[in-house]
Amino acid sequence: MIINYLAFLKRLIDDKIKQDYKVIITCPAFFTIKQKEVIKMCANSVGFDCIKILNEPTAAAIGYSDITKFENDDNIMIIDL
């Protein structure tokens, strides 16, 4: 099922983007290492250049840090609902 969805996304993206790109995929924090490996294998098998699988809270923290300047003493909590 996931491979079909990724193949659909690949076709959709390739129709819009006419250049090389790399992919980072997010997954729920409770996914096991094996589940993450399967997702990455599926992504690569449909032609994505998947460079990383990130937990959703990690992706949220990275996204937040891109739009906010942190000071050394800032404490940030990311809550994954």
C-alpha positions as CSV (number, residue, x, y, z in Angstrom):
1,M,0.0,0.0,0.0
2,I,2.7,2.5,0.9
3,I,4.7,1.7,-2.2
4,N,1.6,2.6,-4.3
5,Y,1.2,5.9,-2.6
6,L,4.9,6.7,-2.9
7,A,4.8,5.8,-6.6
8,F,1.8,8.1,-7.1
9,L,3.7,10.9,-5.3
10,K,6.8,10.3,-7.5
11,R,4.8,10.6,-10.7
12,L,3.1,13.7,-9.4
13,I,6.3,15.4,-8.3
14,D,8.2,14.4,-11.5
15,D,5.5,16.0,-13.6
16,K,6.0,19.3,-11.7
17,I,9.7,19.4,-10.9
18,K,12.0,18.9,-13.9
19,Q,15.2,18.6,-12.0
20,D,16.9,16.3,-9.5
21,Y,15.8,16.4,-5.9
22,K,16.3,14.5,-2.7
23,V,13.6,13.3,-0.3
24,I,13.2,13.3,3.5
25,I,10.2,11.4,4.8
26,T,8.6,11.8,8.2
27,C,7.0,9.0,10.1
28,P,5.3,8.6,13.5
29,A,7.6,8.6,16.5
30,F,6.5,5.1,17.5
31,F,7.7,3.5,14.3
32,T,10.4,0.9,14.8
33,I,13.7,0.9,13.0
34,K,12.4,-2.0,10.8
35,Q,9.3,0.0,9.8
36,K,11.5,3.0,8.9
37,E,13.8,0.8,6.9
38,V,10.8,-0.6,4.9
39,I,9.6,2.9,4.2
40,K,13.0,4.0,3.0
41,M,13.3,0.8,0.8
42,C,9.9,1.5,-0.7
43,A,10.8,5.1,-1.4
44,N,14.1,4.2,-3.1
45,S,12.4,1.4,-5.1
46,V,10.0,3.8,-6.8
47,G,12.9,6.1,-7.7
48,F,13.1,8.6,-4.8
49,D,16.5,9.6,-3.6
50,C,15.5,9.2,0.1
51,I,18.3,10.5,2.3
52,K,16.6,10.4,5.7
53,I,13.5,9.1,7.6
54,L,12.7,11.5,10.4
55,N,10.3,11.2,13.3
56,E,7.5,13.7,13.1
57,P,8.5,15.5,16.3
58,T,12.1,15.9,15.0
59,A,10.8,17.3,11.8
60,A,8.6,19.8,13.7
61,A,11.6,20.9,15.7
62,I,13.8,21.4,12.6
63,G,11.0,23.3,10.9
64,Y,10.5,25.5,13.9
65,S,14.2,26.2,14.2
66,D,14.3,27.3,10.5
67,I,11.8,30.1,11.2
68,T,12.9,31.1,14.7
69,K,16.2,32.3,16.1
70,F,17.2,30.5,19.2
71,E,19.3,31.9,22.0
72,N,21.6,29.5,23.9
73,D,19.3,29.5,27.0
74,D,16.0,28.9,25.1
75,N,14.0,25.8,26.0
76,I,11.7,24.5,23.4
77,M,9.2,21.7,23.8
78,I,7.8,19.9,20.8
79,I,4.6,18.0,21.5
80,D,3.5,15.3,19.0
81,L,-0.2,14.7,19.3
